[in-house]
Amino acid sequence: MTTEPLSPKPTDGAATLLTVWKAAQARLKDGRIDSPAIDARLLLEAAAGASRMDILTDPYRVVTAEQKADYESMVERRLRREPVSRIVGKKGFWKIILNVTPDVLSPRPDTETIMDVAMLAFAKNEAFSAIDLGTGSGAILLALLAERTAAHGVGTDISSEALAVAKENAANLDLNDRATFLRTEWAAGFGDASFDLVVSNPPYIPTDHIPTLDPEVRDHDPHLALDGGPDGLQAYRDLVPEIRRILKPLGVFAVEIGWDQGPQVKALFEEAGFTDVKVVKDLGERDRVVTNGPDPRTNPIPQE
């Protein structure tokens, strides 16, 4: 059985979801933008108030002149290498949608490797306490609390602007009763052995590498969230003793790393007295997380 589009094909050459999407795809492809079809669709959804399903099932829906103008403006911004998440102000992470602003790092799929570890380390209905050091938009903590409904946690950051974004995201996800956000440097002010889980995606780009990053990152992510010092490892030197201090004796930590930093960061944790430290790879088979918890690549997450 075939399904007819909801709107008839216009005969006057009016702009439709399909025609403007296809035109934008071509422009983005010519501009050497990665994934032009997906980016064009995401921008169209925002500009025209359309869903992915609308574009598929109602391709002849007319796009107003105002919507088309908004869309073309968004496409121009993307051609200037502004990330889609910055243009639309939202980004998906794990199973949640987050507001993002220029004050926070735009969450990336690689960071979901931390979630893979946490999902294995703590059972679905288990009550536990977590802290996300350098929380930014709140992505890791909020994705974790959305999955583990008996857990509660804290996100820290030195940026008041980032914390405002995280608090808004918590409210939008109805998680502000289990998530607290505080302005402090890493774990300063928290008591010893306070948390069952410590997670962090700290800055780890060597300072002189930042100018070589893709424009989407270099020009649009806050450098405070990128700059890891001369060798990219300064945040870990600061974090390791703090994680050792605030983690409960049987607790789990998981921190994101640069793809080439596994041995060095693993050694820092081992020198601090941690045992069973391992480097976990992301889905692209690159070193991505250092943890003392379970390795999801050798112990797959059970289907719940």
Protein Blocks (a to p, Z undefined) as FASTA:
>chain_A
ZZddfbdcdfklpacfklmmmmmmmmmmmnopahkllmmmmmmmmmnopafklmmmmmmb
ccdfklmmmmmmmmmmmmnopafklmnopacehjaccdddfkbccddfklmmmmmmmmmm
pcfklccddddehklnommmmmmmmmmmmbccddddfbfklmmmmmmmmmmnopmmmccc
dddehjgoiaehkbfbdcddddfbdfklmmmpcfklmmmpcfklmmgojnopmmmmmmmm
mmmmmpcfkbccdddddfklmmmmmmmmmmnopahiacdddfkopafbdcfbdcfklmcc
ddZZ
